[in-house]
Amino acid sequence: MLRPVRAGDGAALSRAYLSNREHLAPWEPTRDESFFTVASQERHAQECVSDAQAGRSIRFVIESDDGEIRGRMNINNIVRGAFWSADLGYWIDVSRLHRGLASRAVAHVLDYSRTELRLHRMQAATLLHNMGSQRVLLGNGFERIGLAPKYLRIAGEWQDHLLFQRLLEEPLSARRERP
């Protein structure tokens, strides 16, 4: 189940990040010990709620039948004005990989972004060697738009990223059929 992060999610977020600490380390910023605490994750959950209310971002959790958090889907940096765009970020629990969960959740978030948020464009970035995430994006109609040198500080180093976008008003086939 995909649902917005809510107040009170701190303990479940802490468990999710602790159980995925090694799995996520190569793909995320370096985290200090305090990041993994219930208190830190509860503060983060409160920030997620505030950011959603202010229209800055909407962050979701993927919750399994047992109530545990098995991943995240984040619509970050929502910009209106002439841009109407946002950045997509996500991760899936190591025990749930290769089941199509990321692809289905990204599709749901794109639909939500188009119908509820009325966004024009969604952007995502992946490390050059993150082929799994690139497959998820391409399968959801994203197109590669460029290379961003030293784009984000991941695993303690400034790393190059591939940039992708999806124009949300267009059907998937419209972009793929263009010469």
QUIHU-V239969 format. One record per run of one state. SS is the DSSP state (a for helix, b for strand, c for the rest). FROM is the first residue (numbers start at 0). TO is the last residue. If there is no record, write none. Layout:
ss=SS from=FROM to=TO
ss=SS from=FROM to=TO
//
This chain:
ss=c from=0 to=0
ss=b from=1 to=3
ss=c from=4 to=8
ss=a from=9 to=18
ss=c from=19 to=19
ss=a from=20 to=24
ss=c from=25 to=31
ss=a from=32 to=35
ss=c from=36 to=36
ss=a from=37 to=53
ss=c from=54 to=56
ss=b from=57 to=62
ss=c from=63 to=67
ss=b from=68 to=78
ss=c from=79 to=83
ss=b from=84 to=91
ss=c from=92 to=92
ss=a from=93 to=95
ss=c from=96 to=99
ss=a from=100 to=114
ss=c from=115 to=119
ss=b from=120 to=126
ss=c from=127 to=129
ss=a from=130 to=138
ss=c from=139 to=141
ss=b from=142 to=153
ss=c from=154 to=155
ss=b from=156 to=166
ss=c from=167 to=170
ss=a from=171 to=175
ss=c from=176 to=178
//
